[in-house]
Amino acid sequence: MMLKNGSQMADRHEKFSSIGKDLTDDIFAKKTYKTSREISSIIVHCSFSPQFRGDDAYSIDKWHQNRFKTGIGYHYVVLEDGTIQKGRWADYSGAHAKGFNAHSLGICRIGGMGKDGEALRDATNEQINSIRKLTHLLVELYDLSITDVKAHNELPHVNKSCPLMNMNLIRNIV
């Protein structure tokens, strides 16, 4: 929705410009943008949609516009083939983890839903590798600890199975 003076449209453009941009090469080369926001955690999610349906950052942006009247709440989206796409600009608080958005970055992997709508631990090796590289780069960039990388379901008062993956693989604990 746009206000008469166009200000909401300008805000939408700024927050959500370049959604879907492929950041994979930059992340793997250890290059990324650092926001001036104070970041104290990185939170990993899943889209809770079927793998290989073609969902991506654009899909999530549409879902969030329809459901929440904003846009994509995650800062990064990881596709099944390991491609890392840009979501919301890191300069803006996310909309992915109630009570944690102001000081976190949100990463969402595509997947997590089986054929009958049940929760499914279906992260691909490519997703795990890309999320590991991304989180380790962000940990270094924001001077965090690997323990600051959290699964959505590890947060207090969250009653979800998201991100439906072994976070020890991301944290390189196993």
KOLNU-271557 format. One record per residue (C-alpha): residue in one letter; x, y, z. Coordinates in steps of 0.25 Angstrom, whole numbers, plus 5000, padded with zeros to 4 digits. Layout:
BEGIN
aXYZ
...
end
This chain:
BEGIN
m500050005000
m500550144996
l500350275004
k499850394997
n501250454998
g501950324993
s502750315006
q502350165008
m502750124994
a504050194996
d504250115009
r503849985002
h504850014991
e506050045000
k505749925010
f505549824999
s506349864987
s507149764980
i506349644986
g506849514980
k508149564976
d509149444976
l510149464987
t510849334986
d512149364980
d512349484989
i512049405002
f512949284997
a514049394995
k513749445009
k513249585004
t511949635009
y511349765014
k511349805028
t510249885034
s510449985045
r509349925053
e509749845066
i509649695062
s509749595074
s509149475067
i508949405054
i507649325053
v507449205044
h506049175038
c505349095028
s504249135018
f503449015022
s503148995008
p503448874999
q504848854993
f505048874978
r503748954976
g504449074971
d504249154983
d505349264986
a505449404992
y504449464982
s503449354987
i503649385001
d503549534999
k502149514993
w501749425004
h502149525014
q501449635007
n500149565007
r500249515021
f500949625029
k500749745019
t502249765019
g503249695011
i504249585013
g504649575027
y505949495025
h507349565021
y507749435013
v507149325006
v507849195003
l507249114991
e507348964990
d508548964981
g509349054991
t509149184984
i509049304994
q508049404991
k507949544997
g506649575005
r506349695013
w507549795014
a508349765027
d508249915031
y506749885034
s506349795046
g505749665041
a504349615043
h504749465046
a504849445061
k503949525070
g504749595081
f506049565074
n505949645061
a506549775065
h507949715067
s507949595058
l508149545044
g507149445038
i507549335029
c506449245023
r506749115015
i505649075005
g504948945010
g504548875022
m503148825017
g502848685013
k501848645002
d500648635012
g501048765019
e501848695030
a503148755036
l504348695028
r505848695031
d506148715016
a507348815016
t508248785004
n509748775006
e509848894997
q508948975007
i509748925019
n511048965012
s510549105008
i509949135022
r511149095029
k512049185020
l511049295022
t510949285037
h512449275039
l512649395031
l511549475038
v512149425052
e513549475048
l512949605042
y512149645054
d513149585064
l512149485070
s512349345075
i511849215067
t510949205079
d510249325075
v509749255063
k508349195067
a507249115060
h505949185061
n505449065070
e506549095080
l506049225084
p505249245096
h503649235095
v503749175081
n502949055079
k503349015064
s504348915058
c504949015049
p505949005043
l505848855042
m507348825041
n508548785049
m509048925054
n510348855059
l510748835044
i510548985042
r511349015055
n512448915051
i512248835064
v512148695058
end
